[in-house]
Amino acid sequence: MLGKVLRGRRNNVVLATKFGSDMGGGESEARGSREYIREAVKASLRRLDTDWIDLYQFHRPDPLTPIEETLGALNELLDEGLVREIGSSNFSADQLREAATVAATNGWRPFASLQNKYSLLEREIEHEVLPECERLGVAVLPYFPLASGLLTGKHLRGQPAPAGSRIALRGAPIDDATLDRLEALVVFAEDRRITPTDVAIGALLAQPALVSVIAGATSAEQVCSNAAGARWSPSLEDLAELDTIFPPGVLGASVPRQAQRS
């Protein structure tokens, strides 16, 4: 579908995709191996009807394959012009350090980006991963920034989750502590005449190393709403108040605020 849409428009977009998820081979398949990577990129190029991928990301670490083989194969793709940048996903700080060391030792291009789960409700990567990305110069592209829709303000106490939402499909109830935080988020947004989505996205983009967010959408309206969230730039006071609503010490360790970046 994307290949059809991008035909004649390819030079106007930055195209990112991933490899290394389950493609029917089972958990025993070495998804970071040179053979797997070369087959995967050929399949993606064919499906997307393109000659190159701008950002090619390793979906998750492969315990069966040394990172040296994975990075070596990815650098072959870079040299051949099939991909233009390489990225990682679901990596820990230790795994990022190891990959960076291997790349430097071999004179290879390192991972340019990291795609991990991150939201105001799930702040674990603030403890080690974000500081390591900042140190290494790795751009962070978090997924689930809206916490599966919880941070959009649409999930209210005593009401069923909207039909078709991730939360509705998951079927698990939202605990009272989370509902308290979500209600406080709505008030926070209303006080500033913005939406909860603006807060959820803008607050992440205020963090070190963040360059964008990956927010899902099921309609054109949601795409526009997500994009608009990037326009809100929180003050230091805003960030401090959000820490009281979504305490870093409870939901993940804190990192120095952008206040200290100035």
C-alpha positions, 0 to 999 in steps of 0.5 A: 500500500505504501509503495503505491502511495509513494510512487512518484513521491519517493523523494518527498518522504523519509521512509523508515522500516524495521527488520527482525520481528517474527516472519514465521521462522520462530524464536530460533531464527537468527534475525540479526544474521547477515543472511536474514538481513539481506533477505529481509531488506530485499523483501522490504524494497520489493514490497515498498517498490523503492530502491532505498530505505532511509532508516533501516532499524533492527527491531529487537536484539538477537541473542543468537547472533553477535552484534558484530555480524549484524552491524557488519551486514548493515554496513554492507547495505549502507555501502551498497546504497540500499539503506541510508541510515541504520537504527536500533529498537528495544535496546538497553543502555548496555546493548547500545554501548556494545554496538557503539564500541563494535562499530568504532572498532571496525570503522563502521557507521553506528546506529543513528537512532533508537526506537524504544517504548516511552511515555509519561506513564512508562518512563523507564528509559529515562534512567539509563537509556536516554542518557546513553543515547545523549552521550552517543549522539543517538536520536530517540524515536519513542513508540507508544508515546500515548500509552496505547491511547491512555494519554489522549484524555478519552479514557474516563473513570467509570466509562468503557474504553472506546470501541476499537482502541488498544485498551478495549482490545486488551480488555484489562481494567485501568487501575485507580492510580492510573486513572487519577493521573489521567484525570490530572492530565486532563486538568493540566491540559485544560488549564493551558488550553491544549489537549492531553495529546499535546501534553503527552507528545510535547513533554517527550520532545522536551527531553534530551535526545528525542527527535520525534515520536511514533504515534499510531492513528486510525484516522486522518484527524488523529494524524493531524492531532498527533502532529499538532502535539509537537507544537507545544513546548513546555516550560520548566514549570510545566515539566516540574508539574508533570513530574508531580502527576507522573512521578519519575521515581514511581514510574521510572528514574528521572534524568536532568531536565532540559532546564539544565541544558540551558 
